[in-house]
Amino acid sequence: MSDVKKMWQDRDKVVRAITQDGFFRATAIKSTNLVRMAQEMHGLEPLRAIILGRALTGAALLASFLKGEERVVVHLDGNGPISSVYAEALQLGEVRGYANLNATPDPEASSPLGEGIVKVSKVLYEKFEPVTGIVEMRRGDVTTDLSHYLTQSEQIPSAFIIDVAFDEHDTVRQAAGLLVQALPGARPEDIFKVYDLVDYLGSLSEFIDGGFTPEEILRQVLPGEIDITSQTPVDFFCRCSMDRFKGMLMTLGLDEVNAMQEEKQNELVCQYCSKRYHLTDTDFEELRSKLLITRN
C-alpha cells in the first residue's frame, strides 16, 4: 500500500450514500482525530470529551447533507454537570466546538446535560437568516437528543449512532458516527428493519478498530445496493485569527480598548479552539488609531 493511500485511509472522513431505490440516505464518519484534537486543545476530562465528541461528530454528520460552506450549529443547554455544548460543522469538513462545565449543576440530574433544550441551526446559501429548530432534551446524552430533534423538528425518521471510546489514559482512542434517514416512499416495514440493523450494529469504535471504513459500515446497514455520493475529509479547524479578534475589539470603543491596555488585559482566548493571542503595545496603538478615524 502506498503512503498516500494509507494516509487517505487513516484520515478522518465522512461518507454519504443513498440506496439505489431512493428510500434511504445515510452518512457515516470516522472522527477519531477530530475528537482527540478537541480533547487536547481544550484540555478536557472524559465527561466533557465524550459529550463534545458526540456533538462534533453529530454536527459533521448533519452538515454532510449540505453544500459547500453551508454549516450546521448544534447547541445544547442543560442543568447537569455540563451546562452547554456547542458544535459547528461546515459541509466542506471544518468542525469546531466547546463544552462548558456547570458551576451549579442540579444534583438530581441523571445525565451529563440533565434537562434543557437542543437547538440546531443551519446556515444555508439561499436563506438570509439561519433555519433553526428547538426541542426539549430527551436524555441529555447528545445522540438520543439529536435523533429526537430530527424526528420532532424536521419530521424525518432518523437513527443515530455516535461512539466515542477511550484508552487506559482517558484519551480518546476512537470516535465514529452513523446517521440513517428514511426518505419519502420508504415502507414502514423497511424502516423498522433498518432501525433494527442499526440497534444491533454494536460498537462503531470496534468496527473502526477492525479496519472497517465509513463506506463499509454504510454497506453493512443500508438495504440493497447503494451509491456513494460524497467522501469528505474532516478536521478540527477554527478560523479564528488576530485580525478577527481586532475586528471584534473595534466594536468596543476607544475607552474600553484603553482600559484593556491599562489593566494589562492583553490575552485573547478563542472559546472554540482555546488558541491564545497576545496584544502588544503596537496592536493597541493600531486599534486606537482606527477607532479615532471612525470617530471623526
N, C-alpha and C positions, 0 to 999 in steps of 0.2 A: 504494500500500500504506500503510495507517495505521501510525502509530508504534507502537501497541500490538501490531499483528500482526507487524511487523518485529522488535520486541523479543522476542516469543514465539518466532519462528523462529530468532533468533540465540542464544537461551538454550540452555545445555546441558540435555539431557533424555534419558531412557531410555524406549524404546518397546517394549512387549511384544506379541507376536502369537501366534496359533495357526492352523494350517491348518484349513480347514473340515472336512476329513476326520478331524481329531483325531490325526494321526500324527506331527506335528512341532510343537514350540513353539520360539520364538526371542525374543531380546531384542537390541536394538541401541541404542547410546548415542553421542551426541556429548559428549565430556568435555573439550573444549579449555580452557575457562575454569577448570574444576575442577583439571586437572593443572597449568595455568600458575600458578594461585594457590598450589598446593602447592609448586611450584618456588620461587616468590617468597618465600613465608612461611618456608621452611626454608633458603633461600639455597643451592640445590642446583646442583652441576655436572651436565653432561649425563648422566653414567653413573647417578647416583642418581636424577636426574629421570625418566629413561626407565623404570627399574625400579619406582620408586614410582608413576609414572604408569600403568604396566601393572597394578600391584596395585590401585590405587584404581579403575581402570576395570573390572577383573575383579570386584572386590568389589561394585561397583554393579550389574553385570550379574547376579550371583548373587542379590543382595538383591532385585532386581526381581520375583523369583518368590515373595517372602514377603508378609507382611501388615503394614500399619501401622508400628509401631515395632519390629517384629521386625528383627533385624540379622544380618549376616554379618561374621565376622572372618577375614581371610586373613593368615597369619603364616608367613613363610619364613625359615629359618635356614640359613646355609651357611658354607663356609670360603673363599669367594672374596673379591674386593676389597670386596664389600658383605657384611657379616656378617648382617644381618637387615633385613627389610622387613615393615611392619605396615600393614594397611589395614582399616578398619571402615566399613561402609555400612549405613544403615537403608533399609528399603523406601520410606520417605517422602521419600528424596532427600538425606539428610545423609551426607556422606562425609568421612573424615579419615584421616591416617596419617603415617608417617615411615619413613625408611630410614637405617641406620647404616653407616658405613664400618668395615672390619675393620682393627684395628691390626696384626694379624699374619696377613695372608692367605696361603693356600697358594700358593706360587709356580707350582705345576703346575695350578692351577685354570684351566679352559678356558672359563669363563663368569662373568658378574658375581657370581653367588651360589655358584658352584662346586658342591660336593656337600653335601647336607644333607637337611632334611625340609620338607615342606609340611603345615601344619596349617590346617584350615578348620573354624570353629565357627559354629553357627547358634543364636542365642538366640531361642527360639520361645515364644509365649504359653502353649501347653499343656504345656510341658516345664519341670520345676523346675530342671534342670541343662542347660547348653548341649549340643547334639548336636555331637560333634567327630569328625573323621576325620583320620588322619595317614598320609601316604605319603612315600616317598623321592622326592627330586627326580629328574627325568629329564634336564633340560638346564640348569637354573639360570637360565631366562630368563622365568619367571613364566607366560607364555602357554602354553607346552607343559606346564608343571607343573600348572597348573590343569585343563587338559584331561585330563591323566593322573589327577589326583585324582578327577574326576567318574567316569571310566571304572572306576578301581580301587576307590574307597571307596564311591561311591554307585551304581556299576554302571549308569550312564546314558551311552549313546553320545553324545558331545558333540564339537562343533567350535568352537574359539575362534579369533577374530582380535582382536588388540589392537594398535593402531597409534599410536605417538607420534612426531611429526615436529618438527624444529627449524628455526628460521630461521638466517640467517647470523651471528646474535649468540648462538647456543646457547641461545636462549629457545624454550620450547615454542610451536610455531606451530599445531599441530593435534593433536587426540587423539580417537580413536574406538574402538569395540569392537563385536563381534558374537559372540553365543553361540547356537548352534543345537543342539537336543536332540531325539533320536528318542524317541517315546513308544510304549508297548505297542501292537503291531499293525502297526507300520511294517515294510514288507518290506525285506529286505537290499538288494535292487537299488535301492530308493528311497533308502535311507540312503546307499549309495555314490554315487548320483547327486547328492544334496545335498552330500555331503562334497567331491565333485569341484568343484561350483559354488563352494563356499567356498574351496577350494585355489586356484582360478584367478580369484578375485574381484579380486585386485590390492590396491593400497594403499587402505585406507579413508580416509586423510587426503586422497587425491586425489578421492575421491567427495565428501567434505565441501567441499573446495575448489571442486568443480564445482557446488555448490548442492544436492546430494542431502541429504535429511533422513534420520534413522534409519528412519522408516517406509518411505521409498522404497528404502533399502538392503534392508530385510526383503523387500519385494516382488520385489527382484532375485534373492533367494536361495531363498526358500521355494517349493515346488512348488504349483501350483494357486492357488485363491482363499484369502485369509487374512482373519482377523478381528483387528482391533487391540483388545486387551483393556485396555491402560492406557497413559497417557503421563504421566510424572512428571518435573518439573524436578529437576536435581541440582546440588548446590553443595558446595564445600569448606566444612564447617561443624563447629566444635568447641563443645561445651557447657561448656568449662572456664570458671571464674569465680573471683574471690577467695574467695567463700563456700565453694566446693568445696575449694579449697586449704586454707582454715582448718579445714574439717571433717577433712581428712586429717591436718593438724598436730595436731589434738586426739588422735589415736591415738598420738602420740609420747611424751606425758608431759610433766610440768612441767619436769623437769631439762633435757630436750632443747630445749624451747622457750626456756628461759632461756639455754642455751648458744648457741643460734642468735642471740639478740639481742646477747649479749656479744661474739660473734665477727663481728657485723655481717653475718650471713648472712640478708639480708632480701630477696633477689631469688628469686622463684619462676618457673620456666620450664616451660611446658606442652610435653611431648615430642611431643604430637600436632599442635600448630599453631605452636609456638615463641613464643606470646604470653608476655609478661613481666609479672609482677605484683610490686609492691614493698610490703613490710610496713612500716608506720610504728610508732612507739612506742605509739601508741594501739591499733594492731592487736595488738601483743604484750601490752599490758595487758588487752585483751579476752580473749585466749586464756588468760592466767594466771587471770583471774577465773573463767572457765568451768571450767578444769581444777581449781581449788581447790574449786569447788562439787561437781564429780563425785567428788573425793577424799573429801569429807565425807559 
